[in-house]
Amino acid sequence: MANLTKQMLKLAGFDARLCWIGTKHIAYNYSIPSLSVDNHMICVVIKDGKRYFLDGTEKFNSFKEYADRIQGKEVMIEDGEKFIIDKIPTYDALSNKEIYNVNYTIENETLKGKVDKEFFGESRTSFLYTYNSIKNDKKEEAIKYYISSGDKNYNVSNISTSDLSNRDANVKISYDVAINNHVSSFGDEIYIDLDYDKEYKFLDFSERKEDILLNYKAFDDIKITLQIPTGYTVKKLPENVNIKSKDYEISMNFEVKNNSILYHKVFNFKNGIIKKNDFELSKKDFETIKKLYAEQIVLSK
């Protein structure tokens, strides 16, 4: 693909060159004279003194966007009998953000509401890659499964999306949802499990021996609003959580405002990795998060 990209660009009159690069699976750089330094090839266009890297294997990256697996990595560019060593630009986690806005009401022990999601950067690319690998007659079914994770208690309808064939636009998904078994009434009290997705609950440090490497630097910004039913007040909210470490920053905060409960979660995995040397602290942090996930909101009449 690198060779084909280069030749087509040269025919179009551009200064295009082959590049050798090692993805993040390889720990070495070009200071080491070894064939083990690189495992991938891309192409570069040099125009007006600027270098634009093109990876033919990345089908859903926009121009001047680079996959996380090569960001910050050294690249060797052909230059006649010589060569040029450069680095692929890097981006922070915010460039890969996922934004969720959820608005719920309670109807007969069912959480009902509207969900709006937007994906940027690597989160958009990852979604588009998966979606476009599915056969056309299965795409609608696949989106429903993606949204609900196959949970029969999570009923989705009225799905609308942005143009999922356009790799240059952010992905947007909106839908209506009705969630069963997340609201229970006992006497004058209502118990609510407001957090359906429970992001990153899968992280387990109990037997892990090596660093945890995420697919990319992730930034999730989730806002959930629950309208308090008429005649009820808030009796109990989970305690807020605010965590900062070298590798991540996490905040999970509850607030009562204008007869609604506002639940705002932000997960910022700044480096896309959790180091094994920090596992003891990380284990405590994610135990705190899982404890919050297990708590319920209590409303009283």
N, C-alpha and C positions, 0 to 999 in steps of 0.2 A: 504493500500500500504506500509506503514511503517512496519507493522508486516510481510508482505510477503517478503519485502526486507531484513529485519533482518534475518528471518529464512533461506532464500536461502544463505545468506552470511555465517551464522553459519554452515550450511551443507558443505560449501566450505572451512571451516576451519578458518574463520576470526572472530575476536572479534567485533561483531556487536551488537549495542544496540539501544533501542528505545529512541526517544527524543520528549519532549513536547516543543512547541514554540508558541508564539503569533505573528501573522503577523503585518504589520504596521497599520492595521485597529484597533489594540488594543494599548492603550497608557500606559498600565501597564507593570511592570516587576515582577520578582520573589521575590522582597522584600515585595510584598503584598500577604498575605495568602488567595487567593481567586481563585475560579474556573474560574473567568473572565479573568485570566492572559493569558491563551492560547486558541487558536482555531484551532490548526493544529498539526500534528505529522510528524516527519521525522525520519531518521535513521542515525547513525554515525558508521563509521568503525575506530577502533583505531589500528594503525599499526606503529611499530617502534617509538612509543611515539608521533605520530601525529594523529590528528583527521580529518577525511574526512566526511563531511556531505552529505547525499544523500536524495533528495526529490523525491519520486516516482511519485508525481503529475506533475512534470516538465518534459515534454516529450522531450524538445529540448534544454536543457542546457547541455553543455559539462561538463566532470568531473572537479571538483574543481571550477565550476562556480555556483553562488548562485543567485536566483531570488531577484530582488530589494525588494520585499515585505517582505523578511526575513533578508536582510543584516543588520548587526549591532544589531539584536535583541537577547535578552537573550534566551538561550536554556537550558532546564533541561534534563540531561542525566541519565538514570537509572544506578545504581551502587550497585547492591545487595540490602541490607537494607538501603543504603544511596543514595545519588544522587550527581551529579556534575553540577555546573552552569558554562556555557561557553557562548561565544558570536559568532555569525556567522560573518565571515570576511566581510569587506565592500570594495567597489571599487569606484573609482571616475567616473565622467561622461564620461571621455575619453575612458573608457573601453566599452562604449555603442555607440560609434561614428557611424555616417552615413556619408559617403563620396560621394559627387556628383561631377562629372566633366562633363561639358556640353560645346559643341563647336557648334556655330551657324554661318550660313551664311544667307543672305537675297536673296530670289529668288521670284520676282513678288509679293511683299507684303506678303510673307510667310517666317516665321522663319523655317529654315531647319537645322538639325544637328544630332549629335551623343551624346548619353547620356550614361555614365558609373556610376553605383551606387555600393557601397559596404557597407554591414551592419555587425557590430560587436556586441558582447555581447547581451544585452537585446533587442536591435533593431533587431538583427538577430533572436533571439528566438521568438520575437513577430511575425515577418514575417513568420517564418517556422510554427508556431502554426496555424496561420490563413490559410496559403497555404495548409497545410496537412489536414486541416479539411474539405476541399472542395473535392467533388467527382472528380474522375480522368477525367471523360469526360467534366468537367467544368473548369479544371485548367488553360488551355490556355486562355480561355475567362476571367477568374478571374484575371489573371496577367495583361491582357490588361486593364481591368477596374481599377485595382489598380494603374497602371501607369498613366492613363488618368483621373481618378476620374469621369469617365463617360462623360467627356466633348467632344462633337462632333468636337470641334475646334482643339483638340489635337489628331493627327493621328499618330499611332504607327505602326512600321513594323520592321522586322528582329530582333525579340527578341531572345536573348541568355542568358542562366543562368548557374550558377555553379550547382553542384549536390545538389538539394533541398531536398534530403533524408538524407544528411550527416549533422548531428547536430554539428560535430566537426570542420567544415570548415566555413569560413565567406561566407555570401551570396553575390553573384555578379550578377548583371543584366546589360545587355547592349542592346541598341535598337536605331533605327533611329526614328526621330520624325519630323513632319511637323505641325507647329502651325499657324492657321489662326486667323485673327482679332487681331493680336498683332503688325502689321506694317501698317502704313498709309503714303501715299505720297501726298504732296500738293505743287505744283510748284517745286521749287528747294530744298525742305526740306523733310526729312523722319523722322517720329515720331515712336518711338519703345518702346513698353512695354516689357522690357527684362526679367522681373521677373514673371515667370509663377506660381510657387508654392506658393510664398508669405507665407512662414512658419510662424506659430503662429499668423496669422491675426485673428484667432478665439478667442483669449484671450480678454475677456470683463470684465472690472472692475466696470462698471457703477452701477450695482445692486448687485454685489457679496458681501456676508456677511462673508464668511469663507475662510480659506486658499485655494489656488489652488494647488492641489496635482497632479503632472504629473504621468504618468504610471511608469516612471523611470527617473533617472538622464540622461538627454539627451545632446548629443554633436553632432551638425550638422556642417559639413564643406563642403561648396558648392562653387565651382569655375565655373563661366560662362564666356566663351570667345565668343565675337562677332567680326567676321571679318568685317571691315569697307569696304563698297563697293567702287570700283574704282571710283575716281573722287569726293569723298565726304570727308569732314572733320567733326570733332565733334564740334557742336555749343553749346550744353548744356548737362551736366551730372547732375544727382541728387547729392545733397551734401552728403558727407560721414557721417556715423553715428557710434559712438563708445560709448558704455554704459557699466558702471560697477556698480554693486550693490552687496549686501550680497548674494543674491540668484542666480544671473545670470550675465554673461558677453556677450555682443552682439556687433559685429562689422560688418559693411556693407560698403565696400569701392570700389570705382571705380578708374580705372587707364587706361590711353591710352598708349599702348606700341606695337611697331612693327606693326603698321597699324591695331591694334585690340583694342577693349575695354575689359578690364578685370574687372569682377565684382566678388568680393570675400566676402562671408557671413560666419560668424561663430556664432553659438548660443551655449552657454555653460550654461546649467541649473545645476549649481554645486551641488545643494541639492535636486533637483527634486521637489521643492516646492516654491511657492511664498506666503509669509506670509501676512495675512490680514492687519497687522500693517503697511505694506509698500505699500499698494494699492494706496495711493495718489501719491507716486513717480512712481510706476509701471504704473499707468494710463498715466502719462505724457510720460514715456519712450515708451510705445507701441503706443501712439498717434503719436510720432515722427517716429516710424517704419512704421505705416500705411500711414503716409504722404509721406514717401519715396516710398512706394509701389504704390502710386497714381501718382507719377511723371513719365515722359517719357524722354527717350534719344532723342535728336534732332541732326540730321546730316544735313549738308548743302553742296550743290554742289558748 
